[in-house]
Amino acid sequence: LIRPGPLESNQSDVYVNRKFGREDTVYTSPSLLPILENTQGVLVFQEQMMRICKELAGFSDVEAELARKACGKKLPEEMAKVKTMFMEGAAKTGVINEEQAQEIFGWIETSVRYSFNKSHGVGYGMTSYFCAYQKVHYPTEFYCSWLNFSHCKPEPKEEVYKLVQDAKLHGIDILPPDVQRGNVNFEITKERTVIFGLPYIRNVGQASVKTLKKVKDKLETWEGFFKSVPKIKRNVAESLVKSGACDCYKLSRNEMLKQLHIIYGYTHKDADNTNVTRPLSPKELGFFLDNIRENDGTPNSFKELLQTIIDTKVCVKKRIPVLEEKIEALEKLLQDTNKQKVIWEKIYLGLNLSCSAVDDIEIGEETSTCRDIFNALPKTKATLHAVVDKVRERLTSAKAKTPNRQYAYLSVSDNTGALDNLVCWPENYEKHKMSFQEGNVVTLSLYKDSWKDRTQLIVNKVELIG
């Protein structure tokens, strides 16, 4: 009854007024009472229309189904045939007169715009109820289950993003993937958190996860993982590192990538030039992988091993400068930045899990988080440090006080979740438009307004941080 058809025809108002006794329920014919009594005399469901056709116009089950299909497909030619059958059938049964038959079939024609079958409504209603119950009483299981079905959606990455952000707002932590855990699906940990599923990482599919399970005993150390790269495939290994799945090895992601590139080679093409790091030769690589010692994961063993390749003349003489260059490159340990980790995680996971660009900002005591604002009552003022995720520009209507002026709806996030549909009205948007670039870190002064039983977050002030 809240679909466009009933709203436009005022059927929703009729239903409400009758239900609360503000309007009498009147039936065109007493024969309609048992059919429409449960819906306050309003024709809502296709099953009611079918029953009317059968009991008032003598339709068979097959004919009633044909009438339902004609309504569902909204075909004027078919509806004209159904009307002829209905009027002829009503004349034969004598349950209603011609005038009543015309009026009742007029309802049927009107209902074509919005009616659907009751079984459809019951199915959706029960599913909604069960999901709401699970979300309230078993939220961790609820989110974990829905995340595992995200691949069935038209846009899986967008589905994962929305579910993870909603889970965060409701206090459920979603952890980055872990290569040592080797989980095919999203899984619940002993600490009642949800860990990201490995196949949901970009470039990592079910086949790669099967390979990881085969070499699981070697994944306890970084050296063991490194030796397994030829089986895992290098692009998969790099995706695992960049997504945070290899953080369990207690090395920076940049350091792990550097070691992969130095030993296995690396080619990067961009608009300006092509950067190439030559790999070890097949003979050098074979010696290297056979002699890796599994220790504390520092690059010292890698440097020593490259030096051994030189000293024992595993390499040819002209390769010595190349190996010395690689040894020198291993000298300096590389560190990560939150900004770089956020970029990689958005590429390979669809969203950032381990950190946020906001983490680099010194946050005052009076600053709120996305979760705080989500749970705040209306009429609340708040200051928020957040990352701009999406900007959807709109124009005010021609009937507005200031017509055809640009404003925007924003989506922002921090480590506690994401907020959608923050509205920045024309006056503020024109001042701060350049600050609202996707990926920017901003400080927002917000007001949580309440309007027509809805809450709306209004942006009053913006300050660009980074």
C-alpha positions as CSV (number, residue, x, y, z in Angstrom):
1,L,0.0,0.0,0.0
2,I,3.0,2.4,0.1
3,R,3.8,1.8,-3.6
4,P,3.2,4.6,-6.0
5,G,-0.2,3.3,-7.3
6,P,-2.1,3.1,-4.0
7,L,-0.5,6.4,-2.9
8,E,-1.7,8.2,-6.0
9,S,-5.2,6.7,-5.9
10,N,-5.5,7.4,-2.1
11,Q,-6.1,3.7,-1.4
12,S,-3.5,3.8,1.3
13,D,-5.4,6.6,3.0
14,V,-8.7,4.7,2.7
15,Y,-7.1,1.7,4.3
16,V,-5.7,3.6,7.3
17,N,-8.8,5.6,7.9
18,R,-11.0,2.5,7.8
19,K,-8.6,0.6,10.1
20,F,-8.7,3.3,12.7
21,G,-12.5,3.9,12.5
22,R,-12.3,7.3,10.9
23,E,-14.2,6.0,7.9
24,D,-16.8,3.3,7.5
25,T,-16.0,0.2,5.4
26,V,-18.6,-0.1,2.7
27,Y,-18.9,-3.0,0.3
28,T,-20.4,-2.7,-3.1
29,S,-21.8,-6.2,-2.7
30,P,-22.1,-8.4,0.5
31,S,-20.3,-11.1,-1.5
32,L,-17.1,-9.0,-1.3
33,L,-17.0,-9.1,2.5
34,P,-15.2,-12.5,3.0
35,I,-12.8,-11.6,0.2
36,L,-11.8,-8.0,1.2
37,E,-12.5,-8.0,5.0
38,N,-8.8,-8.6,5.9
39,T,-7.7,-5.5,3.9
40,Q,-10.4,-3.1,5.1
41,G,-12.4,-3.5,1.9
42,V,-9.5,-2.4,-0.3
43,L,-8.3,-4.6,-3.2
44,V,-4.6,-5.1,-2.5
45,F,-3.6,-8.6,-3.6
46,Q,-3.8,-10.5,-6.9
47,E,-5.2,-13.5,-5.0
48,Q,-8.2,-11.3,-4.0
49,M,-8.8,-10.3,-7.7
50,M,-8.6,-14.0,-8.7
51,R,-11.2,-14.9,-6.0
52,I,-13.5,-12.1,-7.1
53,C,-13.3,-13.4,-10.7
54,K,-14.1,-16.9,-9.6
55,E,-16.9,-16.3,-7.1
56,L,-18.6,-13.3,-8.7
57,A,-18.0,-14.1,-12.4
58,G,-17.7,-17.9,-12.4
59,F,-14.1,-18.0,-13.7
60,S,-12.3,-21.3,-13.5
61,D,-8.9,-21.6,-11.8
62,V,-7.2,-21.4,-15.2
63,E,-9.2,-18.4,-16.3
64,A,-8.5,-16.6,-13.0
65,E,-4.8,-17.2,-13.5
66,L,-5.0,-15.8,-17.0
67,A,-6.7,-12.7,-15.6
68,R,-3.9,-12.4,-13.0
69,K,-1.3,-12.6,-15.7
70,A,-3.0,-10.0,-17.8
71,C,-3.0,-7.7,-14.7
72,G,0.6,-8.4,-14.0
73,K,1.8,-7.8,-17.6
74,K,-0.4,-4.6,-17.8
75,L,-1.5,-5.5,-21.4
76,P,-4.5,-3.4,-22.5
77,E,-5.6,-6.0,-25.1
78,E,-5.6,-8.8,-22.6
79,M,-7.4,-6.7,-20.0
80,A,-10.1,-5.9,-22.6
81,K,-10.7,-9.7,-23.1
82,V,-10.8,-10.3,-19.3
83,K,-13.4,-7.5,-18.9
84,T,-15.6,-9.1,-21.5
85,M,-15.3,-12.5,-19.8
86,F,-16.0,-10.8,-16.4
87,M,-19.1,-9.0,-17.5
88,E,-20.5,-12.1,-19.2
89,G,-19.7,-14.3,-16.3
90,A,-21.2,-11.9,-13.8
91,A,-24.4,-11.8,-15.8
92,K,-24.5,-15.7,-15.7
93,T,-23.9,-16.1,-12.0
94,G,-26.3,-13.3,-11.0
95,V,-24.3,-12.7,-7.7
96,I,-23.9,-9.0,-8.7
97,N,-25.7,-6.8,-11.2
98,E,-24.2,-5.1,-14.2
99,E,-23.6,-1.7,-12.5
100,Q,-21.8,-3.5,-9.6
101,A,-19.8,-5.6,-12.1
102,Q,-18.7,-2.4,-13.9
103,E,-17.6,-0.8,-10.6
104,I,-15.8,-3.8,-9.3
105,F,-13.9,-4.4,-12.6
106,G,-12.9,-0.7,-12.5
107,W,-11.1,-1.6,-9.2
108,I,-9.4,-4.5,-10.9
109,E,-8.2,-2.3,-13.7
110,T,-6.9,0.3,-11.3
111,S,-5.1,-2.3,-9.2
112,V,-3.1,-3.3,-12.3
113,R,-0.7,-0.5,-11.5
114,Y,0.3,-1.8,-8.1
115,S,-1.0,-5.2,-7.0
116,F,1.2,-8.2,-6.5
117,N,0.5,-11.6,-5.1
118,K,0.1,-12.1,-1.4
119,S,2.5,-15.1,-1.3
120,H,5.2,-12.7,-2.6
121,G,4.4,-10.2,0.3
122,V,4.3,-13.0,2.9
123,G,7.6,-14.4,1.7
124,Y,9.3,-11.0,1.8
125,G,7.7,-10.1,5.1
126,M,8.8,-13.4,6.8
127,T,12.3,-13.0,5.4
128,S,12.5,-9.4,6.6
129,Y,11.3,-10.5,10.1
130,F,13.8,-13.3,10.4
131,C,16.6,-11.1,9.2
132,A,15.7,-8.3,11.6
133,Y,15.5,-10.8,14.5
134,Q,19.0,-12.2,13.6
135,K,20.5,-8.8,13.2
136,V,19.3,-7.8,16.7
137,H,20.1,-11.1,18.6
138,Y,22.9,-12.6,16.5
139,P,24.5,-9.6,14.7
140,T,27.9,-11.3,14.2
141,E,26.4,-14.3,12.5
142,F,24.0,-12.1,10.6
143,Y,26.8,-10.0,9.0
144,C,29.1,-12.9,8.4
145,S,26.3,-14.8,6.6
146,W,25.3,-11.9,4.4
147,L,28.9,-11.2,3.5
148,N,29.3,-14.7,2.3
149,F,26.3,-14.2,-0.1
150,S,27.7,-10.9,-1.4
151,H,29.1,-12.7,-4.5
152,C,25.5,-13.4,-5.6
153,K,24.7,-9.7,-5.9
154,P,25.0,-7.7,-9.2
155,E,27.8,-5.6,-7.7
156,P,29.6,-7.8,-5.1
157,K,32.3,-5.2,-4.1
158,E,29.6,-2.6,-3.4
159,E,27.6,-5.1,-1.4
160,V,30.7,-5.9,0.7
161,Y,31.4,-2.3,1.2
162,K,27.9,-1.5,2.5
163,L,27.7,-4.6,4.7
164,V,31.1,-4.0,6.3
165,Q,30.4,-0.3,7.0
166,D,27.0,-1.1,8.5
167,A,28.6,-3.8,10.6
168,K,31.1,-1.4,11.9
169,L,28.4,1.1,12.8
170,H,26.7,-1.6,14.8
171,G,29.9,-2.5,16.7
172,I,30.9,-5.6,14.8
173,D,34.6,-5.6,13.9
174,I,35.6,-6.9,10.4
175,L,39.3,-7.9,10.3
176,P,41.6,-7.9,7.3
177,P,42.2,-11.2,5.6
178,D,44.9,-13.5,7.0
179,V,46.9,-15.9,4.7
180,Q,47.8,-18.2,7.6
181,R,44.1,-18.7,8.5
182,G,43.3,-19.7,4.8
183,N,39.6,-19.2,5.2
184,V,37.6,-19.6,2.0
185,N,34.6,-17.6,3.4
186,F,34.1,-14.8,5.8
187,E,34.5,-16.5,9.2
188,I,33.8,-15.7,12.9
189,T,36.8,-15.8,15.1
190,K,37.0,-16.8,18.8
191,E,37.0,-13.2,19.7
192,R,33.6,-12.7,18.0
193,T,34.9,-10.7,15.1
194,V,34.5,-11.5,11.4
195,I,37.6,-12.1,9.3
196,F,37.6,-11.2,5.6
197,G,37.4,-14.1,3.1
198,L,40.5,-14.7,1.0
199,P,38.7,-15.3,-2.3
200,Y,37.1,-11.8,-2.0
201,I,40.5,-10.2,-2.5
202,R,41.1,-8.9,-6.0
203,N,43.2,-11.3,-8.1
204,V,42.7,-14.1,-5.5
205,G,40.1,-16.7,-6.4
206,Q,39.0,-20.1,-5.2
207,A,41.8,-21.8,-7.2
208,S,44.4,-19.7,-5.5
209,V,43.0,-20.5,-2.0
210,K,43.1,-24.2,-2.8
211,T,46.8,-23.7,-3.7
212,L,47.4,-21.9,-0.4
213,K,45.8,-24.8,1.5
214,K,48.2,-27.2,-0.2
215,V,51.2,-25.2,1.1
216,K,49.6,-24.3,4.4
217,D,52.4,-25.8,6.5
218,K,54.9,-23.5,4.8
219,L,52.9,-20.3,5.5
220,E,53.9,-20.0,9.2
221,T,56.9,-17.8,8.3
222,W,57.5,-15.1,5.7
223,E,60.4,-17.2,4.3
224,G,58.1,-20.2,3.9
225,F,55.5,-18.0,2.1
226,F,58.3,-16.5,-0.1
227,K,59.5,-20.0,-1.1
228,S,55.9,-20.9,-2.1
229,V,55.4,-17.9,-4.5
230,P,56.1,-19.9,-7.6
231,K,53.2,-22.2,-6.7
232,I,51.0,-19.4,-5.5
233,K,51.8,-17.1,-8.5
234,R,53.5,-13.8,-8.0
235,N,50.5,-11.6,-8.8
236,V,48.4,-13.4,-6.2
237,A,51.3,-13.1,-3.7
238,E,51.4,-9.3,-4.3
239,S,47.6,-9.0,-3.9
240,L,47.8,-10.8,-0.6
241,V,50.6,-8.5,0.6
242,K,48.9,-5.3,-0.5
243,S,45.5,-6.3,1.0
244,G,47.0,-6.9,4.4
245,A,46.7,-10.7,4.3
246,C,50.4,-11.1,5.0
247,D,50.6,-8.6,8.0
248,C,50.8,-11.8,10.2
249,Y,54.5,-11.9,9.2
250,K,55.2,-8.6,11.1
251,L,57.0,-6.9,8.2
252,S,55.8,-3.8,6.5
253,R,53.9,-4.3,3.3
254,N,56.4,-2.2,1.4
255,E,59.3,-4.3,2.7
256,M,57.6,-7.5,1.7
257,L,56.8,-6.2,-1.8
258,K,60.4,-4.9,-2.2
259,Q,61.8,-8.4,-1.4
260,L,59.4,-10.0,-3.9
261,H,60.4,-7.5,-6.6
262,I,64.2,-7.9,-5.9
263,I,64.1,-11.7,-6.2
264,Y,61.3,-12.4,-8.6
265,G,61.6,-9.2,-10.7
266,Y,59.2,-6.4,-11.3
267,T,58.0,-4.3,-14.3
268,H,55.9,-1.2,-13.8
269,K,54.6,0.8,-16.7
270,D,53.2,4.2,-16.4
271,A,52.6,7.2,-18.6
272,D,56.1,8.5,-18.2
273,N,58.4,5.5,-18.3
274,T,58.8,1.8,-17.6
275,N,60.6,0.7,-14.4
276,V,62.2,-2.7,-14.6
277,T,63.8,-4.7,-11.8
278,R,65.5,-7.8,-13.3
279,P,64.8,-11.1,-11.5
280,L,67.3,-13.6,-10.4
281,S,68.3,-16.0,-13.2
282,P,66.7,-19.5,-13.1
283,K,70.0,-21.0,-11.6
284,E,70.3,-18.2,-9.0
285,L,66.7,-18.4,-8.1
286,G,66.8,-22.2,-7.7
287,F,69.9,-21.9,-5.4
288,F,68.2,-19.0,-3.4
289,L,64.9,-20.9,-2.8
290,D,66.7,-24.1,-1.8
291,N,68.8,-22.4,0.8
292,I,66.4,-19.9,2.4
293,R,66.6,-20.2,6.2
294,E,63.4,-19.7,8.0
295,N,64.3,-17.2,10.8
296,D,62.8,-14.0,12.1
297,G,61.8,-12.6,8.7
298,T,64.4,-9.9,8.5
299,P,66.1,-9.3,5.1
300,N,69.5,-10.1,6.6
301,S,69.2,-13.7,5.5
302,F,68.3,-12.6,2.0
303,K,71.4,-10.4,1.8
304,E,73.6,-13.1,3.1
305,L,72.2,-15.6,0.6
306,L,72.7,-13.2,-2.4
307,Q,76.3,-12.7,-1.2
308,T,76.7,-16.5,-1.0
309,I,75.6,-16.8,-4.6
310,I,78.4,-14.3,-5.6
311,D,81.0,-16.0,-3.3
312,T,80.3,-19.6,-4.5
313,K,80.2,-18.5,-8.1
314,V,76.6,-19.7,-8.6
315,C,76.2,-16.7,-10.8
316,V,78.2,-15.8,-13.9
317,K,80.7,-12.9,-13.5
318,K,78.7,-10.4,-15.5
319,R,75.8,-10.9,-13.0
320,I,77.8,-9.8,-10.0
321,P,77.0,-6.1,-10.3
322,V,73.2,-6.9,-10.6
323,L,73.4,-9.0,-7.4
324,E,75.4,-6.3,-5.6
325,E,72.7,-3.8,-6.5
326,K,70.1,-6.1,-5.1
327,I,72.0,-6.5,-1.8
328,E,72.3,-2.7,-1.5
329,A,68.5,-2.4,-2.1
330,L,67.9,-4.8,0.8
331,E,69.9,-2.6,3.2
332,K,67.2,-0.1,4.0
333,L,64.0,-1.3,5.6
334,L,60.8,0.3,4.1
335,Q,57.9,1.4,6.2
336,D,54.2,1.8,5.5
337,T,52.0,4.8,5.6
338,N,48.3,4.8,6.4
339,K,47.6,6.6,3.2
340,Q,49.3,3.9,1.1
341,K,47.6,1.1,3.0
342,V,44.2,2.7,2.5
343,I,44.8,3.0,-1.3
344,W,45.9,-0.6,-1.6
345,E,43.0,-1.9,0.6
346,K,40.4,0.0,-1.4
347,I,41.8,-1.5,-4.6
348,Y,42.1,-5.1,-3.4
349,L,39.3,-5.3,-0.8
350,G,37.0,-2.6,-1.9
351,L,37.4,-0.7,1.4
352,N,39.9,-0.1,4.1
353,L,39.9,-2.4,7.1
354,S,43.2,-2.1,8.9
355,C,43.4,1.7,9.1
356,S,42.0,4.9,7.8
357,A,43.6,8.1,6.5
358,V,42.0,9.8,9.5
359,D,44.4,7.8,11.8
360,D,47.2,10.3,10.9
361,I,45.2,13.2,12.4
362,E,45.4,14.2,16.0
363,I,41.8,13.9,17.2
364,G,40.5,16.1,20.1
365,E,38.3,14.9,22.9
366,E,35.2,16.7,21.5
367,T,35.5,15.1,18.1
368,S,32.9,12.4,17.3
369,T,33.3,9.3,15.1
370,C,30.9,8.0,12.4
371,R,29.6,5.5,14.9
372,D,29.0,8.1,17.5
373,I,27.0,10.3,15.0
374,F,25.1,7.2,13.8
375,N,23.9,6.5,17.3
376,A,23.3,10.1,18.3
377,L,19.9,11.5,18.9
378,P,18.3,14.2,16.6
379,K,19.2,17.8,17.3
380,T,22.8,16.8,18.0
381,K,25.7,19.0,16.8
382,A,29.1,17.2,16.2
383,T,32.5,17.6,14.7
384,L,33.8,14.7,12.6
385,H,37.2,13.9,10.9
386,A,36.5,11.7,7.9
387,V,37.5,10.6,4.4
388,V,35.3,11.7,1.5
389,D,34.2,8.5,-0.3
390,K,31.5,9.7,-2.7
391,V,30.0,13.0,-3.8
392,R,26.6,13.0,-5.6
393,E,25.8,16.5,-7.0
394,R,22.2,17.7,-7.4
395,L,20.4,20.8,-8.4
396,T,17.6,22.5,-6.4
397,S,14.2,22.3,-8.0
398,A,12.8,25.0,-10.2
399,K,10.2,25.7,-7.5
400,A,12.8,26.2,-4.7
401,K,13.5,29.7,-3.2
402,T,16.9,29.5,-5.0
403,P,16.2,27.4,-8.1
404,N,18.8,25.4,-10.0
405,R,21.6,25.8,-7.5
406,Q,24.1,23.0,-7.0
407,Y,24.2,21.1,-3.7
408,A,25.5,17.6,-2.9
409,Y,25.0,14.4,-0.9
410,L,28.2,13.0,0.6
411,S,29.4,9.6,1.8
412,V,32.2,9.8,4.4
413,S,34.0,7.2,6.5
414,D,36.4,6.6,9.3
415,N,37.6,3.4,11.2
416,T,34.2,3.1,12.9
417,G,32.1,2.9,9.7
418,A,30.6,5.1,7.0
419,L,27.8,7.7,6.9
420,D,25.7,8.2,3.7
421,N,23.6,11.1,2.4
422,L,25.2,13.9,4.4
423,V,23.7,16.9,2.7
424,C,25.6,20.1,1.9
425,W,23.2,22.8,0.8
426,P,24.1,25.3,-2.0
427,E,25.5,28.1,0.2
428,N,28.0,25.8,1.9
429,Y,28.7,23.6,-1.2
430,E,29.6,26.6,-3.3
431,K,32.2,27.7,-0.7
432,H,33.7,24.2,-0.1
433,K,33.2,22.4,-3.4
434,M,37.0,21.9,-3.9
435,S,37.3,20.3,-0.5
436,F,34.9,17.5,-1.5
437,Q,37.1,15.5,-3.8
438,E,37.0,11.7,-3.2
439,G,39.8,10.6,-1.0
440,N,40.2,14.0,0.8
441,V,40.4,14.0,4.6
442,V,38.1,16.7,6.0
443,T,36.8,18.1,9.3
444,L,33.0,18.5,9.2
445,S,30.7,20.4,11.5
446,L,27.4,18.5,11.4
447,Y,23.9,18.9,12.7
448,K,21.6,15.9,13.0
449,D,18.2,17.2,12.0
450,S,14.8,15.6,12.3
451,W,12.3,16.2,9.6
452,K,9.0,14.3,8.9
453,D,10.1,11.3,11.1
454,R,13.4,11.2,9.2
455,T,16.9,12.1,10.4
456,Q,19.2,14.1,8.1
457,L,22.9,15.0,8.6
458,I,23.5,18.6,7.5
459,V,27.0,19.9,6.8
460,N,27.4,23.4,8.2
461,K,31.2,23.8,8.0
462,V,34.1,22.1,6.2
463,E,37.9,22.2,6.6
464,L,40.2,20.4,4.3
465,I,43.0,18.5,6.1
466,G,44.6,16.4,3.4
